[in-house]
Amino acid sequence: MVEIDVEGFRSNGWLLAANVVDGQQLADIDAAVTQLEHWATDGGPGLHHFEQTDDGAVIARSEDFVNDSDVLRTFICSGVVTDVLAVLFGEPAVLFKEKINYKQPGGGGFAPHQDAAAYRFVDHHISCMVPLDPATEASGCLWVAPGYEHGQLPTDDRGRIEASAAAALDWRPVPVGPGDLLFFDSYTPHYSETNTTNRPRRAGYLTYNAASLGDHRERYYADKAAEFDQAGGDFDGERVRISISDDFLGRPVGS
Ligand SMILES: O=C(O)CCC(=O)C(=O)O
């Protein structure tokens, strides 16, 4: 079992577990995510979103795939991730949503936000970032700030942290690589920059809630699909809609 710094998580709002996924499992996950990426263009399962970069349209995100891949389901629903979460929640965790952000070369970053603003049905979640490529400042790693214990910070009408509140936070980068896991609270402020390298910066984000609060995953995706159908694929024609909040800075395809 991985050594878990519960006190560190409680005081910071995040926990970096370095080098805890073994090489063979990582290789299997990488192959499964490559297949998921192909499904986006050949009519396979999953919910997929694209963005415009200076080099053309590229895949930005895949979601809702846990039931379509044995390798990914095993990793997401058992083993090190759910073991650590059971300790952080103080009880078993249940999956709320799962996604891969591909952040291809030139792929957009995310404005400062707290995930709680976009996560419905339960007030509290914890996510696990699973890097599949090196996430560096240049490739668009996460930046996080303390303060999750204060709950929801003031937000603007896009669901982002209001600019003056974001400017007052003590931001720090979290460079990570394949094999590492970064757990963070749904109230942990975070943002990321554009990928300025010539390699993708793929990362899974697996989000859970305490099992005693119920299983809301199917309702979350039904709700999100209905909202996207109604609202269209972009915000003001300027930013592609991949989240419920308007925090993704990538451009709509064709823009
Ligand atoms: O993948 C990233 O760079 C940031 C992801 C993020 O903040 C999100 O998906 O809400």
PDBQT file of the ligand as one rigid body, heavy atoms in Angstrom, charges set to zero:
ROOT
HETATM    1  O1  LIG A 301      -5.821  19.217 -17.931  1.00  0.00    +0.000 OA
HETATM    2  C1  LIG A 301      -5.605  20.366 -17.527  1.00  0.00    +0.000 C 
HETATM    3  O2  LIG A 301      -4.660  21.037 -17.918  1.00  0.00    +0.000 OA
HETATM    4  C2  LIG A 301      -6.510  21.000 -16.500  1.00  0.00    +0.000 C 
HETATM    5  C3  LIG A 301      -7.763  20.228 -16.295  1.00  0.00    +0.000 C 
HETATM    6  C4  LIG A 301      -8.821  20.914 -15.522  1.00  0.00    +0.000 C 
HETATM    7  O3  LIG A 301      -8.595  21.797 -14.741  1.00  0.00    +0.000 OA
HETATM    8  C5  LIG A 301     -10.186  20.445 -15.727  1.00  0.00    +0.000 C 
HETATM    9  O4  LIG A 301     -10.427  19.591 -16.605  1.00  0.00    +0.000 OA
HETATM   10  O5  LIG A 301     -11.094  20.949 -15.004  1.00  0.00    +0.000 OA
ENDROOT
TORSDOF 0
